[in-house]
Amino acid sequence: MTTVNGGRILVVGGYGAVGAPVSQALSQWFPGRVLVGGRDGDRARQLGGVRVDVTDPAAFRQSLDELKDVVAVVMCVEPPDAGVARVCFERGVHLVDIGATLRLLDDVAALHEVAAGTGATGVLSVGVAPGLTNLLARWAHEAVGGAERIDLTVLLGAGEAHGADAVRWTVENLARSARGTALRVPMPGYGVRTAHPFPFSDQHTLPRTLEVGQVTTRLCLDSAPMTTALFAARRPARHPAVRRALTASFRHIHLGGDGFAVRADAHRGPHHAAYALTGQKQSRVTALVAAYATRELLTASLPTGVHHIEQLPALSQLPEQLAEHGVALHQLGSA
């Protein structure tokens, strides 16, 4: 178990769409202990931070050596591999990672023994999806006494100005195959929406962490026409030139609001349980999930090693804790 009483928190990408509110929240809880880092050294230094490069693990190791007192890293950008995570764990530095790419999540999770050996803790699947979807899935799973099938639905605001990494990740994954079929799903505050299978990582990690046979995650936007346009581009998006054009378009065209909703439905025979969360600004709430996870890591006793968020009972009530930030919890069905 780990409890951390001192040292600094390095927020990598701490000036971005997610990183900036992470830094702000943590600075309120840990005054003077938050250090902004990123590849854009000028932006980082304007905030009193430092340049760090997650594409170069050797350089990142040197940065930690020079900083000396970093006890936790919050990763708000996606590195190319698990090299930086290994650097952190080998030094006994804790890691909170908002990454959503399955390959990277699996590679970091494979470092469990490395982290445990130095007393470090890694927290994965930290955000809205994956993240809050994982926690709602666990709630619904337990409500039916062990689900045979879990359906997750994510509704994102087409009008929100998402960060460059988030837009690029969405477009790249649009071109990838996803199991399952489209469903019409009632989403609180938005009515019934058509949601399409999308390769979110939660549907691949939850079968392992919850021992559920079938998990499918689907995506829609708050704008029905934008949802139709997005998924009509699925096949063309297999071509790099089309992906580049789509990425540029979604960075500059915002036809919709900034609200979001996530829903988890668990099924076991005739039993059904469903929970949902609604709120504003998915990037802000992703940052809050990361900040709360980091606070728990630094002020409470979390197990060493690498864990997805739903594997940590100390974070199980996070959906309720976010109510003070305008995130509403909905219980939609019971076993």
N, C-alpha and C positions, 0 to 999 in steps of 0.2 A: 504494500500500500504506500502511496506517496502523499506527502503534505509539504507544501513549499511556502516558506515564510519570508523569503527575500529574493533578491536578484531581479533582473530585468526581463521583460517580455518583448521579443522581437516580432513585430507584425510585418511579414513580408508582403509587399504590395499594399502597404498601409496607407497609401494615398489614393487608392482606386475606389470603384463604385461600392465594393464590399469592404475593402480594407480600411477606408476612412472611417465609416461608422464603427467598425471593430475597435480601431484605435481610440476613438472618442469614448466609447462605452467603457473600455478597460481603463482609460485614464481617469475616469470618474471613480472607479473602484480601487485603482492602484496608482495614486498620484505619484508622478516622478519615476515610474517604473516601466513605462511603455516607450519603446524605441521603434520608429518607423524605418523600414528598409525596403529597398527595391532597386531594380536595374537602372532606373532614372535617378542618378545620384543627385542632380540638382533639385528635383522635386522632393526627394527624401531629406536632403540637407535643409531645405526651406522649412521643414517641419521639425528640425532638430535631429534628424535621423542620419542614416548611413547608406552607402551603396552596397547592396549584396546581389549576387548573381546565382539564381537557383539552377541555371543551365550548366554550371561549373562546380561540381561538388568539392573539388580541391580548393577553389577560391572561397567557397562558402565555409569550409573548415577553417581556412585562414582567418576569415572574418570573425568567426566565433572565438578563435584563439586571441585575436586582438581585442575583442569586446570583453572577454573574460567572464563577465557576470551574467550572461544570458542563461536563464533557467527554463524558458519555454519559448517555442516558436509557434506562431499562428500563421499558417500558410494560406494566403488569400490569392495566390496565383498558382497555376498548375505547372509544375516542372516537367521536363521530358521523361524522367524516370524516378526511381526511388533512391537515387544517390544521396540527395540532401536529407531524406528521412534517415538513411543509414548513418550519415554524419551526426545527426542530432542524437540518435539512440546510442551510438558508440561513445558519445561524450556524456551520456546521462541527462540529456536535454529533452524535455517533454515536447510533444508535438500535437497541435490541433490542426486538422487539415480539412478545408472545405472542398477539396477536389471531388469530382464526380465521374471521372473516367474509370471504368471497371478495371482495366489493365493495371493502372497505377494503384488503385485501392488494393487489389490483390497482391501486388508487389510489396506495398508497404505492410500489409497484414502479415506477409511472410517473414517480416523482421520481428515478429512477436518475441522470439527467444532472445534476440539481440537486445531489444528494449528491456525485457524483464531482467536480463543479466546485469544491466547497469542501473536498475531501479527507475527506468524511464517509463512514461505512459504515453501512448499514442491514441488519439481519439479520431475516428474516421466517420464518414457519412454525416457531416456536420453542415446543415443548411436547411433548405426547405425540401428539396427533392434531389438527392437523398438527404435525410435528416428528420424533419417532422413527419414525412411519410413513414419512415421506419418506426418512429415512436407510436404513431397512430395504428400502424399495422400490428405492433405488439399488443396494444390495448385491445384491438378487435380480436386478435388471435386468442388472447387469454379469456375474453368475454364469452367465446363459444366453446371454451374448453379444449382448444387445439384445433386450428383451422385446417381444412383439407385444401382450401383455395382462398387466396387473397387477391382482390382487385384494388389497385391503387389508381386514383385519377388526379391529375395535376392540371389546374386551370391557371394560366398566366396572363397578366395584363399586357396586351399588345401595345399599349401606349407608354409603358415604362421604358425609360432610357437605361437599358442594361449595359453593363461593362463590355469591353471588346472581347474578353475571354469568354464570357457567357454567350454572346451572340455567335462567336466562332464555334463554340462547343455544340450549340443547338443545331447549327447548319450542318456541321460535320456528321452529327449523329442522325440527322434527317435522312442522310443518304444510306445509312446502315439498315439492315433488315431488323425487324422487330416481330416477335412472336405474338400471336393472338389476333383478334378481329376488333373492329371499331364497335363501340357500345354507346348507347344513349344513356347518359348518367345525370340524375338530378344533382345539381351543385347549389348549395345554399347561397342565396342572393343572386343567382344567375339563371335559374331555371334549368330545364333539361338541355344538356349539350351533347353533341357527338364528339367523343374522345377517341383518339387513334393510338394504337400501340406505338410506344416510343422506347428506345433502349436505355432507359434510366438504369443506373447501377443497382438500385434497391431490389429490383425483381430478380437479380442474380445473387445478391448477398443474403437476402432474407431467407431463402430456402435453406441456407446453411445455418444461419444464426437462430432461426425460429423452428427449423425442421418442418417446413411446410412444403407440400409436394408441388404446388403450382402458385406462382405469383406473377401477375401481369400488371405493368404500369402503362397508363394511357395519358395522352396529352391533348389539351385543347387550349384555345385562346379565348379571352373574354369577348372578342369580336368573332362572330360566326363566319362572316366573309373572309376574315384573315385566316381562320382555321382552315377553311376550304382551300384558300390559295396556298397556304403553307404545305399542306399535304398533297396538293396537286403537283407540287414541285419535287416530291420525294424521288421519283425516278430520274428526272433531269438533274437532280442534285448529285447524282453519281459522278458527274463530270466536273473536274476542278474549276473550270471557267465559270460554270453555273454557280458553284458554291461561293466563289469570290464575289459574283454579282449579288447573290442573295445576302451574303454577309454585309456588303455595303448598303444594300437596300434596308435591311432590318436595323442597321445602325442609325439610319436617318429618317425612316418612315415610322410614325407612331400613330396608328389608327385604332384607338381603344383607350382604356383607362389604365390605372396603375394598381388595380386590385388583383388579388390572387385567391385561389382556394385549393385545398388539397383534401382528398377523401380516401378513407380506407374501408373496404368491405371485406369481412371474413365470413366464410361459409363452412359449415360442417353438417352434412346431412340437412335436416330441416332448420337448423339453427343459423341465425344470421345476426351479425353485429356490425354497426357502421359508425364511424366518427369522422368529423370534418373540422377543418380550421379555415377561417377567412381572415383576410387582413389587407393592408395596403403596402405596396412597394416590396416586392419579393427580395430585392437586393438588400434592403434594410433589415428585413427579418432574417435573411441568411446571416447577416452580420451579427444580429442579436443572438442567434443560436450559437454561433462561434464564440461570441463573448461570454455567454453564460457557461458554455462548456469549459472555457479557459478559466473562468472564475472558480468553477467547481474543482477543476484540476489543481488550482493553486491554494484553495482554502479548505478543501475536504480531503478525505482519504479515498483515492481511486486506485484500483488494482494496477500493478505494473503490467507491462506488455501492451499489445496493440488491440484495440477493441472498436467495433462499430458502436454508434451511439445507443442503439437499442439493447446492447449488451451491458450497459451501465445503469443499474437501478437508481443511482443517485441523480440521473438525468431524466428519469421516467416521467416526472411531473412537469417537465419543461413546457408542454403545450398549455398547461394551466397558468404557469408563471408568466407567459407572454401576454396575458390578458391586460396587464398594465400598459402594454405598448399597443393596444388596439387590436390584438389578435383574438378573434372570437372562436370559442370551442362549441361544436354542435354534436350532440349525440343523436344519431339518425335512426338507429335500430338497435334492438336488444335481443339477446339470445333467448 
